[in-house]
Amino acid sequence: MSEEKILEFEAPIYFKYSYTAGKTTTSFLNSIKKGKLVGQKCPKCRGVYVPPRGSCPKDGVATEEEIELPDIGTVESFTINYLPIPGGAVDPPYVSANIILDGADLAFMHIVDGIDHSEVRVGMRVKAHWKPKNEWKASLENIAYFQPIDEPDLPLNHLSDEKNA
């Protein structure tokens, strides 16, 4: 009897878990529930981080000062996704992008829509497209996606300059 080597196999695993948000995340999620985006400012470097983490990723010091930010930002990088996310809210192809909100110093990931995925570009100015208020909960999913706005793209060097200022 010959033995055949198994080189790969597929074994989907699903986990159910509960997440308990800490003080900083709870405050952020409560603001989102009210339709506001907030970040926290570092007392040392003055960088603004959204979503806030409770400490500065650059200096490691606690952050407590909350700053309300606009729901407008810039695409810092993006990926066109062709594979579906099981149970996901969007069908492929879709664009996930790192978006840096005006006044923030750290990008976060969200969906870009309202434009053909082939037209998304780095530097593109975008605005949040919020779900109807009656669907809002304590979740970043209150923003259905970001869509392009009628503003000129920001040059790449402007994005780096802002973060290094």
C-alpha positions in Angstrom: 0.0 0.0 0.0 1.5 3.3 -1.1 1.1 6.4 1.0 0.1 9.6 -0.7 1.4 12.9 0.7 -1.3 15.4 1.6 0.0 18.8 0.4 -3.0 20.9 1.3 -6.6 20.8 2.5 -9.4 23.3 3.1 -10.9 23.5 6.6 -13.1 26.5 7.2 -13.3 27.6 10.8 -15.8 30.0 12.3 -15.5 31.6 15.7 -18.2 33.5 17.7 -16.7 35.9 20.2 -17.7 38.9 22.2 -15.6 42.1 22.1 -15.5 44.4 25.1 -14.4 47.9 24.1 -12.2 49.9 26.5 -12.8 53.5 27.5 -11.2 55.0 24.3 -13.0 52.7 21.8 -16.3 53.1 23.7 -16.1 56.9 23.4 -15.2 56.6 19.7 -18.1 54.3 19.0 -20.6 56.4 21.0 -19.5 59.4 18.8 -20.0 57.4 15.6 -23.5 56.5 16.8 -24.1 60.3 16.9 -22.7 60.8 13.4 -19.4 62.3 14.5 -15.8 61.1 13.8 -13.4 61.8 16.6 -9.7 61.3 17.1 -7.3 61.9 20.0 -4.4 64.3 20.0 -1.0 63.3 21.4 0.2 65.8 24.0 3.8 65.3 22.9 3.9 65.3 19.1 0.4 66.8 18.6 -0.5 64.0 16.1 -4.2 63.2 15.8 -5.2 59.6 15.5 -8.5 58.2 14.3 -9.9 55.8 15.4 -8.2 56.7 18.7 -6.2 54.0 20.5 -5.7 55.6 23.9 -2.0 56.2 23.3 0.2 57.7 20.6 1.6 55.1 18.2 4.7 57.3 17.7 5.5 58.4 21.3 3.7 55.8 23.4 2.2 58.4 25.7 -1.5 58.4 26.7 -3.9 60.4 24.6 -7.0 61.9 26.1 -7.8 65.1 24.2 -10.6 64.4 21.7 -10.7 66.2 18.4 -13.8 66.1 16.2 -12.8 65.6 12.6 -14.7 66.2 9.3 -15.9 63.2 7.4 -13.8 64.3 4.4 -10.4 62.9 3.6 -7.9 61.7 1.1 -7.1 58.2 -0.3 -3.6 57.4 0.8 -3.5 53.9 -0.7 -6.0 51.4 -2.0 -6.6 47.8 -3.2 -9.2 46.5 -5.7 -10.6 43.4 -4.2 -11.8 40.6 -6.4 -12.4 37.9 -3.7 -15.6 38.0 -1.7 -15.7 38.4 2.1 -18.0 35.7 3.5 -21.0 37.6 4.9 -19.5 40.9 3.6 -21.7 43.9 2.8 -20.2 44.5 -0.7 -19.7 42.2 -3.7 -16.5 42.2 -5.6 -14.9 43.9 -7.2 -14.8 46.6 -4.6 -12.1 49.1 -3.4 -10.8 49.1 0.2 -8.7 52.2 0.9 -6.6 53.7 3.6 -8.2 57.1 4.1 -6.6 59.9 6.0 -9.3 62.3 7.3 -8.6 66.0 7.1 -6.9 67.0 10.4 -5.8 63.4 11.2 -2.3 61.9 11.1 -3.1 58.3 10.6 -5.2 56.6 8.0 -7.9 54.0 8.6 -9.4 51.5 6.1 -12.8 51.8 4.6 -14.6 51.1 1.3 -14.6 53.6 -1.6 -17.6 53.5 -3.9 -19.7 55.9 -6.0 -17.1 55.6 -8.8 -15.9 52.8 -11.0 -13.2 51.0 -9.1 -10.7 51.5 -12.0 -10.9 55.3 -11.4 -9.9 55.3 -7.8 -6.5 56.9 -7.3 -4.1 57.9 -4.5 -4.7 61.5 -3.5 -8.4 61.4 -4.4 -10.5 63.5 -2.1 -13.5 61.6 -0.6 -16.4 62.1 1.7 -18.3 59.7 3.9 -21.6 58.4 2.7 -23.5 57.7 5.9 -26.3 55.1 6.1 -29.7 56.5 7.1 -29.8 57.7 10.7 -32.4 55.1 11.7 -29.8 52.4 10.9 -27.0 53.9 13.0 -25.5 52.0 15.9 -22.1 52.1 17.7 -20.2 51.0 14.6 -17.9 52.4 11.9 -20.4 50.6 9.6 -22.6 53.7 10.0 -20.5 54.9 7.1 -21.6 52.9 4.1 -18.6 54.0 2.1 -16.5 57.0 1.1 -17.3 58.6 -2.3 -15.3 61.0 -4.4 -15.9 64.8 -4.1 -15.4 67.6 -6.5 -12.0 68.7 -5.2 -8.6 68.3 -6.9 -6.5 65.4 -5.8 -3.7 66.0 -3.3 -0.2 65.3 -4.5 1.6 62.4 -2.9 4.3 64.7 -1.3 1.5 66.6 0.4 0.3 63.4 2.2 3.8 62.6 3.4 4.5 66.3 4.4 1.4 66.4 6.5 2.3 63.3 8.5 6.0 64.4 9.0 5.1 68.0 10.0 
